[in-house]
Amino acid sequence: MIKIETMKIGGMTCASCANTVEKALKKVNGVNFANVNIATEKATVKFDPDQVNYVQLTKAVQNSGYEVVVEHKEANEFAEYELTRKKMIGAWLFTIPITLWMIHGMVFGKMYPNEFVYHLGMIMLAIPVLFIFGRRTYISAFKSVTHGSANMDVLIALGTGAAFITGPLRFLLPIASFAGISAMIMAFHLTGRYIESKAKGRASQAIRKLLELGAKTAVLIRNKSEVEIPIEEVVIGDIMIIKPGSKIPTDGKIISGKTSIDESMATGESMPVKKSIGDIVLGATINQSGLIKVKATKIGKDTFLSQIIKLVEETQGSKIPIQEFADKVTGIFVPIVIILAILTFISWLVFNQQLQQIVIWAGNFLPWVNPELGVITQAIFATVAVLVIACPCALGLATPTALMVGSGMGAERGILIRKGEAIQTMKQVKIIAFDKTGTITKGKPEVTDIISLGIPEQEFLLLAASLEAGSEHPLASAVVKKAKDLNLLPVKETLSVSGKGISGEIAGKEILIGNRKMFKENQLKELESQIQNLEAQAKTVVIVGYESRIIGLLAIADSIKNDSAAAIKTMHEMGLRTVMLTGDNRSTADAIAKQVGIDFVVAEILPEKKVNEIIKLQEKHGIVAMVGDGINDAPALKQANVGIAIGTGTDIAIESADITLVQGNLSAVITAIKLSRATFRKIKQNLFWAFAYNIIAIPVAVFGLLHPVIAEIAMATSSITVVTNANLLRRINLK
């Protein structure tokens, strides 16, 4: 048995940190899968509990230089956010005087009050910025190096450390002092961290919103009186009283009263849904009109809301294929930058004359470039800039932040993305396959025509309904419902014949109900015109045989969902092709397909053959999505590149799908496609800017044309830009 555990990781600062923790977890014997998300600061681990336990996983994280945070509460997140804010403010309290002192020197051309006091003052003001407010950066860098890895803090520590040490060395060697600049770098670094954490908080607000939706208390009937208790104390079987305007505490079934329920938190649909005795209600939805009594059927982690939160967390903790390349780059990024910084320093010492020509040229239009600096000073200037400008954070945040926002937006609209990979795959889909019953149609068929042959209609219906009572097929329930006022007969030796129908014995005589395949051709000759006429009206014809002869026909119609035709038309406008896979007969299937505008139909197909049809579609068209809702659809949903389950369907279909639509409407498929395309667009934009930033900025720094402070501002801005761009996804129109 495989167990999945989500762990909150503390101490991570960049994508390199996440890679280090991920590698450490993957090395543990018994771990099948590990993914560490820097945006959510969580690790998702799949492991065999017989080989490894939670304590061993925690130890692996600790051995890599990081920690597992036991509880992940909003209070802890707020405390971390406040700490980041205070460090930023504290750093600037000392950095602003440094900046003003520097500006004074630039304006008046001399160091106030004298050179010695100026340089000493810069050192003294920089110390608290670096070693008090920036202390965590140095500790993180030290831990990273001692555990055999290198994260972004190593680059910041080396850059600010090298800049600061020039301050004391200024009193011994003829070099420029960058002590004040080191403080400015750290202050901008801490500011970037603060803004980034604020932006990441917005990106991850989906789960917090979902958690806030849950009711805090419930009013129960205990000892014939009403008692209000905390939601955690509700147990299965409790009778809850829900008054108009109140939030439903947990999932249950109405046992008294009728009302309208606002289910927008689950489905994204603003229109209230009418409910009465026997109907299921979901926790966190709102009772709008009538007083109802509800029997609790699910509590805690089993409720619908908890399952949504779990799905969103799993999606945010997953990786998509495009992220793999970025991960490989970030895994080797910091060591390469350190090597590049060393080479930059050496190059300035060896090729100083050649590089100086570039500096002289740039000095004409870049005010921070000073051609008069000494060789060593120029080398330090360029080296510090390289260390500071190179940052793997933007690369690491590019994909997970967009995925966080996209999955959260989906959850708010009743679109639950179970696998992050579906985001990338969905935008490549060429053709969408649909099941008919319950997907294109409402899945609530009704008997429209009864044609009895040789026996009274009432007796014919009684025989048919008695046998169908033993079947779970949707068409069978329609027949039984039609005969609800009749006393059904006992049936023996009931046997379901896959793809054909059902057989049994009534009063010792064999009875058969099914499609054409259930009967011999010569038995159907006289009825063929009637059957074809009914099928042309998009009705499914059920043939009934008793005592070796056909005794009648039942025509059953399943009405098409209101939005099916419009949704399929929109899909065609989006460049998608459509196909319907159904076990229904060709005539009925073609009639339904014509009404909704399906491109082509595969009819009279046995359930187990749907997988083969999906494979054929993949071979012919490429990436295929499958939309279905029944148990029979589960294998096909699994085979499709993207399986989409209609949420009104069975649990097994939902478990087999990559995307679950809580609404039963096909318009939600359009929303899912648009969301997928928009999210992936943001991911590509983020990765482009992250790569472009480093590709352009690092060479500029190597040639000594980038001031270290400007480099730090640019570095912090790159990460903030990526997270902010992901948050802009919320402005996308998905209608």
Sequence and secondary structure as in RCSB ss.txt:
>XXXX:A:sequence
MIKIETMKIGGMTCASCANTVEKALKKVNGVNFANVNIATEKATVKFDPDQVNYVQLTKAVQNSGYEVVVEHKEA
NEFAEYELTRKKMIGAWLFTIPITLWMIHGMVFGKMYPNEFVYHLGMIMLAIPVLFIFGRRTYISAFKSVTHGSA
NMDVLIALGTGAAFITGPLRFLLPIASFAGISAMIMAFHLTGRYIESKAKGRASQAIRKLLELGAKTAVLIRNKS
EVEIPIEEVVIGDIMIIKPGSKIPTDGKIISGKTSIDESMATGESMPVKKSIGDIVLGATINQSGLIKVKATKIG
KDTFLSQIIKLVEETQGSKIPIQEFADKVTGIFVPIVIILAILTFISWLVFNQQLQQIVIWAGNFLPWVNPELGV
ITQAIFATVAVLVIACPCALGLATPTALMVGSGMGAERGILIRKGEAIQTMKQVKIIAFDKTGTITKGKPEVTDI
ISLGIPEQEFLLLAASLEAGSEHPLASAVVKKAKDLNLLPVKETLSVSGKGISGEIAGKEILIGNRKMFKENQLK
ELESQIQNLEAQAKTVVIVGYESRIIGLLAIADSIKNDSAAAIKTMHEMGLRTVMLTGDNRSTADAIAKQVGIDF
VVAEILPEKKVNEIIKLQEKHGIVAMVGDGINDAPALKQANVGIAIGTGTDIAIESADITLVQGNLSAVITAIKL
SRATFRKIKQNLFWAFAYNIIAIPVAVFGLLHPVIAEIAMATSSITVVTNANLLRRINLK
>XXXX:A:secstr
  EEEEEEEES  SHHHHHHHHHHHHTSTTEEEEEEETTTTEEEEEE TTT  HHHHHHHHHHTT EEES   HH
HHHHHHHHHHHHHHHHHHHHHHHHHHHHHHHHHSS SS HHHHHHHHHHHHHHIIIIITHHHHHHHHHHHHTT  
 HHHHHHHHHHHHHHHHHHTTTSS    HHHHHHHHHHHHHHHHHHHHHHHHHTHHHHHHHHHS SEEEEEETTE
EEEEEGGG  TT EEEE TT B  S EEEEE  EEEE HHHH   S EEE TT EE TT EE SS EEEEE   G
GGSHHHHHHHHHHHHHT   HHHHHHHHHHHHHHHHHHHHHHHHHHHHHHSHHHHHHHHHHHTTT TT  TTS H
HHHHHHHHHHHHHH  SHHHHHHHHHHHHHHHHHHHHTTEEES THHHHHHTT  EEEEEIIIIIB S  EEEEE
EESSS HHHHHHHHHHHHTT  SHHHHHHHHHTTTS     EEEEEETTTEEEEEETTEEEEEESGGGS HHHHG
GGHHHHHHHHTTT EEEEEEETTEEEEEEEEE  B TTHHHHHHHHHHTT EEEEE SS HHHHHHHHHHHT SE
EE S  GGGHHHHHHHHHHHHSSEEEEE SGGGHHHHHHSSEEEEETTS HHHHHH SEEESSSSTHHHHHHHHH
HHHHHHHHHHHHHHHHHHHHHHHHHHHTT S HHHHHHHHHHHHHHHHHHHHGGGG    
